[in-house]
Amino acid sequence: MTALMLAAELTKRPVVTLGGEAVAQIKDTVFDASGGQITGFTLAGRGLLSGPLKQSLPWTGVHALGPDAVMIPAVEVLQARDAVVDRGEAGSGQVRGARVLSDAGLELGTVLDAVVEGGTSGRVAGFHVDTTEAMGRHERRAFLPAYGRLAMTGDTLVIPARLAEQAVDDLDALAAAWDRTRAAAEPGLRGTESRAAHLRKEDDR
């Protein structure tokens, strides 16, 4: 099953080179929500008294997003902070706190956090949402998958209405739904093992 994690859980996760050097820690995750992609991370120094760094980590510099560390090839992949922020939320709106509208015009809730896929894709797999009565889950929290056509402007995220019908209660259920959708979109692949093998073949090219 695909490993999914809340973006908030990435805060303070160490950034480590493949040589084993811990060079920073994650401060914030920056998204292109409409593109369904992490654009990178702002960084803080290591230790309790360390503040924000002037450098950032673009997603193109990430070797792997793991459960315990963000791995990078070398410290040289770090760039100026604006290289990440200007391409992400600064231009398209903040994901957390955004109201969620369906393309049918129903207000579905408020984004509490984004859910991201571990590994090498950088994809936004879904959103953790404080729901409204329109979803039949008033005063409940749910996870919405993030495949399909999304639009993000200012403080509003617009999603296909069908996604509201696919809301689930936990990350495991979202991961299962995400795997089913990805398998259907990639003909010939069945299960996570086949998908992983497919990705390995692409990496070897």
N, C-alpha and C positions, 0 to 999 in steps of 0.2 A: 504494500500500500504506500502511496506517495506520502512523504513526510510534510505535513503542513504546520505552520507556526504563526502565532499572532505577531504582528510587527512590533508591538510594545515589548514583547519578550526579547527582542534583539538588542534593546537598550542595555549598554554596558557589556555586551558580548565582546570578547577580545578579538582584535584583528591581528592575525598571526601570519608571518611569511612561511613559505614552504621550507625555509631554512630553520624554522623554529623560533624566530624572534617576534615577540609580542610588541607591536609598534604603536598601538592605539586601542581604543575601545569605541563601540558604536554609540553615537549620541542620538541621532534621529535617522529614520528611514525616509527617503524621498521617493515619491511615486509620480509616474505619469498614469493617473487613474484611468483615463479614457483609453490609453493604450494597454492597460492591464499589465504594467511592468514596473519593477523597481528601477529607478534611474541611478541610484547610488545611496551613499550614506554620508551624513556629517559625522565628525569624529570628535572625541575628547581624549585627553591624555590619560595615561594609566595612573591609578592611585586615587585616593579619596580627595586629595587637594588639587588634582589636575582639572583645568578648565577646558573649554572648547579649543580645538585646534584650527589654525588657518587652512589646513589641508582637508580634503575630503576624499572619499573613495568612490569613483564612478563604477557602475555595475560592470563595465567592460574590463575593469581591473580585478574582478573577483574570480578566484579559481573555484571556490565552492562555498556555499552557505550551509554550514553544518549545525548540528544541535548544540555544540559547545563553543564554536569559534567560527569566525569568518576568515577563510584562508585566501591569501593573495600570493602571487608568484614572488614578488619582491617589493620593497618599500618604494621603488621608483614608479609604481603605478598610481600612487597618490597624486592628486592634483589640487589646484586652488579650490577653495570652498565654492566659489561662484560657478565653477565648471559643473557641479552637480545641482545646486539649488536653482540656478537659472533655467535648467532644463526640466525641472520637476514641478513640485507643488507651487513654487513661487509664480509660475506662469499659468497654472490651471486650477488653483484653489486647494485648500487644505482638505485632505481626505477625512481625518478625524473631525467629528462634529458636523459634517456635511449632512444635509437632509437628503433622503433617498426618495426619488419619484419614479414611478413606472412610466413607460412610454404611452400608457393608457390614461395618464393624468392622476393617478392615485398616489398620495403621500404614504410611503411604507414605513418610514422611521428615520432614525438618525444613526450615522455611522459611529460606532464605538472604536473600531480598529479595522485594519486590513489584515487579511490572512495571506501569507506568502508561502510559496513552494520552496522547500529546501533543495539543495543541490546546485545545479548550474543554470537553471532556466531564468530565474529572476521574475517569474510570473506572479501576478496577484491572482490567487485562486478563489477569493471570496471576500466577504465583509461580515464582521460581527455587528449586528444592528439591534438597537433598541426600537422595537416595533410599535406600530400603531394599530388601531382597530381595523384598518383596511386589510390587514393580513390575518385577521382573526386571532391575533396573539397579543392582545392589548396588555401592556405592562409586562411583556415577556421579551427576552432576548433570543435572537436566532442568528443562524449563519446562512447567508445567501451566497450561492455560487456566483462566479464573476465571468463566466464565458458568455459569448455573444457580443452584441453591439452596446458599448457603454459610452456615456458622454459625461464630462465633468466640466462645469463652468462655475467659477466663484465658489459658492457654498452649496451647490446642488449637484448630486450624482443622479443621472437618469439611466435606468436599466430596463431591459425587456420585461414586460409584464409576466411572462412565463416563469421568470426566475423566482418570483414571489411564491409560486406554487411548489417550488423545489426547496424551500427553506427547511433547514434541519436544526437539531438542538445542540449538536456538539461537533467538535473537530473531526472525530473519527468518521462520523456519518458524512461530513463534507468531503473528507478525503476519499471515501468510497464512491461518492457521486462524481467527484473530480476524475477518478480513475476510469469510471464507466464512460464519461463523456470523452475523455482523451482517447480511449480505446476505439470508440465509435468514429472519432475524427481521424484515426490513423489505421486505415484498412490493413488487415493482415496481422495486426498485433492483438494478442490475447493475454491479458493479465499483466501484472507489473514486471514479471521476469522478462517477457517478450519485449516490453517497452524499454526496459533497461538495456537489453541486448542491442536494440535498435539504436539507442543513443550512443552506446559504445562504438558501434560501427561508424557512426557519423564522426565521432571524435577521432577515429583512427585515420580518417581521410586526409 
